[in-house]
Amino acid sequence: MTQKRKQYNMQFKFKVAMEAVKGAKTINQIASENDLHPNQVSNWKKQLLEEGPTLFNNQADRRQQRQETQEAELYEQIGRLKMELEWLKKKAAQFS
């Protein structure tokens, strides 16, 4: 019978990685307290240290991307409305 792999949520991974970064306990102590392999703790610590500086930039990037998509939608709507206005002006000129 095969065992399913354990899935850990982000909060747990972050908590364990922060403990490892603080250095109050050894990686082996942290791993044994949380029933993990020391390599897993090391990997999470390494990932936190590498991606930590970009963590807050991602929020700004998402906000900027959202704004750019909203601007694109608004420009499309402006273009459609301009074309409708020109079409209505042509039709109105035909009837007057």
DORO-153685 format. One record per residue (C-alpha): residue number from 1; chain; z, x, y; residue in three letters. Coordinates in steps of 0.05 Angstrom, whole numbers, plus 5000, padded with zeros to 4 digits. Each point is the difference from the previous one (the first is absolute). Layout:
N
<resi = NUM&chain = A&c3 = Z&c1 = X&c2 = Y&resn = ALA>
...
//
This chain:
96
<resi = 1&chain = A&c3 = 5000&c1 = 5000&c2 = 5000&resn = MET>
<resi = 2&chain = A&c3 = 4981&c1 = 5028&c2 = 5068&resn = THR>
<resi = 3&chain = A&c3 = 5045&c1 = 4997&c2 = 5060&resn = GLN>
<resi = 4&chain = A&c3 = 4975&c1 = 4976&c2 = 5067&resn = LYS>
<resi = 5&chain = A&c3 = 5003&c1 = 5048&c2 = 5058&resn = ARG>
<resi = 6&chain = A&c3 = 5053&c1 = 4986&c2 = 5051&resn = LYS>
<resi = 7&chain = A&c3 = 4977&c1 = 4977&c2 = 5068&resn = GLN>
<resi = 8&chain = A&c3 = 5042&c1 = 5019&c2 = 5059&resn = TYR>
<resi = 9&chain = A&c3 = 4996&c1 = 4966&c2 = 5068&resn = ASN>
<resi = 10&chain = A&c3 = 4989&c1 = 5037&c2 = 5065&resn = MET>
<resi = 11&chain = A&c3 = 5071&c1 = 4992&c2 = 5024&resn = GLN>
<resi = 12&chain = A&c3 = 5028&c1 = 5033&c2 = 4937&resn = PHE>
<resi = 13&chain = A&c3 = 4950&c1 = 5057&c2 = 5004&resn = LYS>
<resi = 14&chain = A&c3 = 5016&c1 = 5011&c2 = 5073&resn = PHE>
<resi = 15&chain = A&c3 = 5075&c1 = 5000&c2 = 4988&resn = LYS>
<resi = 16&chain = A&c3 = 4994&c1 = 5051&c2 = 4944&resn = VAL>
<resi = 17&chain = A&c3 = 4952&c1 = 5044&c2 = 5039&resn = ALA>
<resi = 18&chain = A&c3 = 5046&c1 = 4999&c2 = 5061&resn = MET>
<resi = 19&chain = A&c3 = 5059&c1 = 5021&c2 = 4957&resn = GLU>
<resi = 20&chain = A&c3 = 4959&c1 = 5059&c2 = 4975&resn = ALA>
<resi = 21&chain = A&c3 = 4978&c1 = 5019&c2 = 5070&resn = VAL>
<resi = 22&chain = A&c3 = 5072&c1 = 4999&c2 = 5026&resn = LYS>
<resi = 23&chain = A&c3 = 5019&c1 = 5052&c2 = 4949&resn = GLY>
<resi = 24&chain = A&c3 = 5071&c1 = 4976&c2 = 4990&resn = ALA>
<resi = 25&chain = A&c3 = 4988&c1 = 4996&c2 = 4925&resn = LYS>
<resi = 26&chain = A&c3 = 4953&c1 = 5038&c2 = 4955&resn = THR>
<resi = 27&chain = A&c3 = 4937&c1 = 4967&c2 = 4974&resn = ILE>
<resi = 28&chain = A&c3 = 5029&c1 = 5000&c2 = 4930&resn = ASN>
<resi = 29&chain = A&c3 = 5062&c1 = 4963&c2 = 5024&resn = GLN>
<resi = 30&chain = A&c3 = 4958&c1 = 4948&c2 = 5037&resn = ILE>
<resi = 31&chain = A&c3 = 4955&c1 = 4991&c2 = 4939&resn = ALA>
<resi = 32&chain = A&c3 = 5057&c1 = 4990&c2 = 4952&resn = SER>
<resi = 33&chain = A&c3 = 5035&c1 = 4950&c2 = 5046&resn = GLU>
<resi = 34&chain = A&c3 = 4937&c1 = 4958&c2 = 5005&resn = ASN>
<resi = 35&chain = A&c3 = 4975&c1 = 5009&c2 = 4928&resn = ASP>
<resi = 36&chain = A&c3 = 4938&c1 = 5038&c2 = 5022&resn = LEU>
<resi = 37&chain = A&c3 = 4966&c1 = 5064&c2 = 4981&resn = HIS>
<resi = 38&chain = A&c3 = 5012&c1 = 5057&c2 = 5049&resn = PRO>
<resi = 39&chain = A&c3 = 4924&c1 = 5010&c2 = 5008&resn = ASN>
<resi = 40&chain = A&c3 = 4994&c1 = 4928&c2 = 5024&resn = GLN>
<resi = 41&chain = A&c3 = 5053&c1 = 5011&c2 = 5053&resn = VAL>
<resi = 42&chain = A&c3 = 4965&c1 = 5064&c2 = 5022&resn = SER>
<resi = 43&chain = A&c3 = 4933&c1 = 4964&c2 = 5004&resn = ASN>
<resi = 44&chain = A&c3 = 5030&c1 = 4944&c2 = 5043&resn = TRP>
<resi = 45&chain = A&c3 = 5034&c1 = 5052&c2 = 5045&resn = LYS>
<resi = 46&chain = A&c3 = 4935&c1 = 5038&c2 = 5008&resn = LYS>
<resi = 47&chain = A&c3 = 4962&c1 = 4936&c2 = 5016&resn = GLN>
<resi = 48&chain = A&c3 = 5052&c1 = 4980&c2 = 5052&resn = LEU>
<resi = 49&chain = A&c3 = 4997&c1 = 5068&c2 = 5034&resn = LEU>
<resi = 50&chain = A&c3 = 4923&c1 = 5000&c2 = 5000&resn = GLU>
<resi = 51&chain = A&c3 = 4989&c1 = 4929&c2 = 5023&resn = GLU>
<resi = 52&chain = A&c3 = 5062&c1 = 4992&c2 = 5043&resn = GLY>
<resi = 53&chain = A&c3 = 4967&c1 = 5021&c2 = 5066&resn = PRO>
<resi = 54&chain = A&c3 = 4942&c1 = 4952&c2 = 4990&resn = THR>
<resi = 55&chain = A&c3 = 5046&c1 = 4941&c2 = 4984&resn = LEU>
<resi = 56&chain = A&c3 = 5006&c1 = 4977&c2 = 5071&resn = PHE>
<resi = 57&chain = A&c3 = 4928&c1 = 5017&c2 = 5018&resn = ASN>
<resi = 58&chain = A&c3 = 4975&c1 = 4950&c2 = 4948&resn = ASN>
<resi = 59&chain = A&c3 = 5032&c1 = 4943&c2 = 5039&resn = GLN>
<resi = 60&chain = A&c3 = 4965&c1 = 5022&c2 = 5064&resn = ALA>
<resi = 61&chain = A&c3 = 4934&c1 = 5008&c2 = 4962&resn = ASP>
<resi = 62&chain = A&c3 = 5006&c1 = 4930&c2 = 4971&resn = ARG>
<resi = 63&chain = A&c3 = 5015&c1 = 4971&c2 = 5068&resn = ARG>
<resi = 64&chain = A&c3 = 4939&c1 = 5036&c2 = 5030&resn = GLN>
<resi = 65&chain = A&c3 = 4956&c1 = 4978&c2 = 4943&resn = GLN>
<resi = 66&chain = A&c3 = 5023&c1 = 4927&c2 = 5008&resn = ARG>
<resi = 67&chain = A&c3 = 4984&c1 = 5004&c2 = 5075&resn = GLN>
<resi = 68&chain = A&c3 = 4931&c1 = 5029&c2 = 4987&resn = GLU>
<resi = 69&chain = A&c3 = 4982&c1 = 4945&c2 = 4950&resn = THR>
<resi = 70&chain = A&c3 = 5025&c1 = 4947&c2 = 5050&resn = GLN>
<resi = 71&chain = A&c3 = 4957&c1 = 5031&c2 = 5055&resn = GLU>
<resi = 72&chain = A&c3 = 4939&c1 = 5001&c2 = 4954&resn = ALA>
<resi = 73&chain = A&c3 = 5010&c1 = 4926&c2 = 4984&resn = GLU>
<resi = 74&chain = A&c3 = 5007&c1 = 4983&c2 = 5074&resn = LEU>
<resi = 75&chain = A&c3 = 4936&c1 = 5039&c2 = 5017&resn = TYR>
<resi = 76&chain = A&c3 = 4963&c1 = 4962&c2 = 4945&resn = GLU>
<resi = 77&chain = A&c3 = 5024&c1 = 4934&c2 = 5028&resn = GLN>
<resi = 78&chain = A&c3 = 4979&c1 = 5020&c2 = 5071&resn = ILE>
<resi = 79&chain = A&c3 = 4931&c1 = 5018&c2 = 4974&resn = GLY>
<resi = 80&chain = A&c3 = 4993&c1 = 4933&c2 = 4964&resn = ARG>
<resi = 81&chain = A&c3 = 5023&c1 = 4962&c2 = 5062&resn = LEU>
<resi = 82&chain = A&c3 = 4950&c1 = 5037&c2 = 5044&resn = LYS>
<resi = 83&chain = A&c3 = 4943&c1 = 4984&c2 = 4953&resn = MET>
<resi = 84&chain = A&c3 = 5020&c1 = 4926&c2 = 4999&resn = GLU>
<resi = 85&chain = A&c3 = 5004&c1 = 4999&c2 = 5076&resn = LEU>
<resi = 86&chain = A&c3 = 4930&c1 = 5030&c2 = 5006&resn = GLU>
<resi = 87&chain = A&c3 = 4973&c1 = 4951&c2 = 4949&resn = TRP>
<resi = 88&chain = A&c3 = 5031&c1 = 4941&c2 = 5038&resn = LEU>
<resi = 89&chain = A&c3 = 4972&c1 = 5026&c2 = 5066&resn = LYS>
<resi = 90&chain = A&c3 = 4930&c1 = 5002&c2 = 4969&resn = LYS>
<resi = 91&chain = A&c3 = 5006&c1 = 4930&c2 = 4972&resn = LYS>
<resi = 92&chain = A&c3 = 5028&c1 = 4974&c2 = 5066&resn = ALA>
<resi = 93&chain = A&c3 = 4942&c1 = 5031&c2 = 5038&resn = ALA>
<resi = 94&chain = A&c3 = 4950&c1 = 4964&c2 = 4954&resn = GLN>
<resi = 95&chain = A&c3 = 5030&c1 = 4932&c2 = 5016&resn = PHE>
<resi = 96&chain = A&c3 = 5006&c1 = 5009&c2 = 5076&resn = SER>
//
